[in-house]
């Protein structure tokens, strides 16, 4: 039932793309700001939620796992089609947003590590 994995991937991509376009408009940039990243994050969250709640059948779960593993090459292909020129022409704002997003990700690593350690202790 890999078709469910494709459907979930498509929905996550659409939501991420719309979110990235909205952020681009919010910052007055003619481009998509992080739509692919939002889509990837949403796919991970949907997969984790469905796994914890045991919503899907094992065949459907395998389809989602398959598309999770295929998502990185898909992300690279989608990123190549984004309007990089518009993001670069944003100047300092684009640079500031990139630095802020990277710093926020680095700052969240210890918190995510603590959550992962707590989950591994509970499951052991």
N, C-alpha and C positions, 0 to 999 in steps of 0.2 A: 504494500500500500504506500509506495513511495510518492504517490500523487498528493497525499496529504502534506508530505514534506515540501513539495513544490508549491502547494497552495499557501502554506505558512510562510515560506521564503518570499513568495510574491507579495503577500500582505505586509510582511515586515519591510520589504524594500519600498513599497508604496508609502507606508507611514514614514519611514526614514527619509525618503525623497521629499515628501511634503514638508516634513519638519525642517530639513536642510534648506529648502527654498524659502520657508517662512523666516528662518534665521537670516538668510541672505537679504531678504527684503527689510527685516528689522534693522540690520546694520547698513542699509543702503548700498548693498553690493549686488552686482549683477552676476550672481553665481549661487551655488549650492554649498552651504557651510556644514559639512559633517553629516550629510544625509546617509552616506554609506556606513559611517560609523554608528549612527543611530539605528540603522537597519540591523547591523550586526549585533549590537547590544540587545535590541528587542528580540531578535531570534534566540539569543542565549537565554534571555529571561523567559520567553514563552516555552522553550524546551525545558528549562528547570521547573517551571510551574507545572507543566503537564506531567513531568516525571514525578514530582512530589505528590500531586493529587491523583496520580494514576488514571488520568482521563482517557488516554488513548490505548488502543490495543497494541500488543507487542509489534505487529507488522507496521503499524503506523509510526510507532516510536522508532523502529529501525529506519523508516523513510526519513524521519526528521534527523536522525543521527547521520544518515548518508549525506543529506544536504548540508548539515553542519560541517562535515569534512570537506565538501565541495565548495563551501562558501568563500574561502580565501581566494581561490583563482577567480571566482565570479566577482568578488570585491575588486580585485586588481583590474579586471576588464571594465567594470563600471566606473572605477576611479579614472581610468584612462579617458573615458568619454566626458568627464566633467569639464567645466569651463575653467581651466587653471589660469588662463590669461586674465579673466575677470577678477579672480581672487588675488593675483599678484598686483593688479592695477589698483587694488584697494589700499595699497601703501601700508602705512603704519597701523591702521586698524586691523588689517588682515594679519600682520605680524603679531600684534598684541593679542588678538583672539587665539592664534596658534600657540603662543607662549603660555597664555592663561590656561588653555585646555590641557596642554602638556603638563604644566605644573600641578593642575588639579588631579590629573591621573596619577602622577608620582605621589602626591599627598595621600591619595586614597589607597595605595598599595598596602600600607600597614593595617588598615582597617579590614580590607578584604582578606588579608592573611589571617587576622584574628578570627574572622567569621569562618574561614575554611578550617582552622584548627579546632574551633568549637564543634563544628559539624562532624569532623573526623573523630573527635573524642566521644560524641554522642552515639555515633554509629558503631564504635568499637566495642 
